[in-house]
Amino acid sequence: MMTPALSPTPERGSEGEVERGKDRGGGGEKPQALRAVRALCDHQGLGAELSFRKGEELLLVGGVDEEWIRCRQGDREGLVPIGYASLIL
């Protein structure tokens, strides 16, 4: 009877551990990879919204709710309607 090969599991609770989606700021650890989205259409933002043009890449900062995400474009940061962007894999 064969047993499946197990890959080693990382230790939990070590200093500098990065939880899923959270960076604890542990010095010397590899930073979490930045995710990006591509704009599916032009959008002229109002207030806290980010303005962008179709095809532009925006850095994903985080989710806000089921309708909005927070993105960065250069030195500007703002809200983006989730339906106006596609995650770049």
C-alpha positions in Angstrom: 0.0 0.0 0.0 1.5 3.4 -1.0 1.2 6.5 1.0 0.9 9.9 -0.7 4.0 12.1 -0.6 3.6 15.0 1.7 5.3 18.4 1.2 6.7 20.1 4.2 4.4 22.7 5.8 5.8 26.0 6.9 6.0 26.8 10.6 3.2 28.9 11.9 3.5 31.7 14.4 7.2 32.5 13.5 8.3 36.1 13.7 7.8 38.0 10.4 5.1 35.5 9.2 2.9 36.9 6.5 -0.7 36.0 6.9 -2.9 35.7 3.8 -3.5 39.3 2.7 -1.7 40.8 5.7 1.9 42.0 6.1 3.1 42.1 9.7 6.1 44.2 8.7 8.7 41.6 9.7 12.0 43.0 8.6 13.9 41.1 5.9 10.9 39.0 4.7 10.0 39.0 1.1 7.1 41.5 0.5 3.8 40.2 -0.8 3.6 40.2 -4.6 1.6 43.2 -6.0 -1.5 42.3 -8.0 -2.7 44.4 -11.0 -5.9 44.9 -12.8 -6.6 46.1 -16.4 -9.2 48.7 -17.0 -12.0 47.4 -19.2 -13.3 50.9 -20.2 -12.7 54.6 -19.7 -13.9 56.0 -16.4 -13.9 59.6 -15.2 -13.8 59.3 -11.4 -15.7 61.6 -9.0 -14.6 62.3 -5.5 -12.6 59.3 -4.1 -12.8 57.4 -7.4 -9.8 56.9 -9.7 -10.0 58.1 -13.3 -8.5 55.8 -15.9 -8.6 54.8 -19.6 -9.4 51.5 -21.2 -6.4 49.1 -21.2 -4.4 50.9 -18.4 -2.9 48.7 -15.7 -3.7 49.7 -12.1 -2.1 48.2 -9.0 -4.6 46.5 -6.7 -4.3 47.9 -3.2 -7.3 46.0 -1.7 -11.0 45.2 -1.7 -13.5 47.7 -0.3 -16.8 45.8 -0.7 -18.6 43.7 -3.3 -18.8 46.7 -5.7 -15.5 48.6 -5.3 -11.7 47.9 -5.1 -8.9 50.3 -4.1 -6.2 50.8 -6.8 -3.1 52.9 -7.3 -2.0 54.5 -10.5 1.4 56.2 -10.3 1.1 58.5 -7.2 -2.7 58.5 -7.2 -4.9 56.1 -5.3 -8.7 55.7 -5.4 -11.7 53.6 -5.8 -12.5 51.6 -8.9 -15.8 50.0 -9.7 -15.1 46.2 -9.7 -16.9 45.6 -12.9 -14.7 48.1 -14.8 -11.5 46.1 -14.2 -10.1 42.6 -14.8 -7.5 40.9 -12.7 -4.2 40.3 -14.5 -3.0 36.7 -13.7 
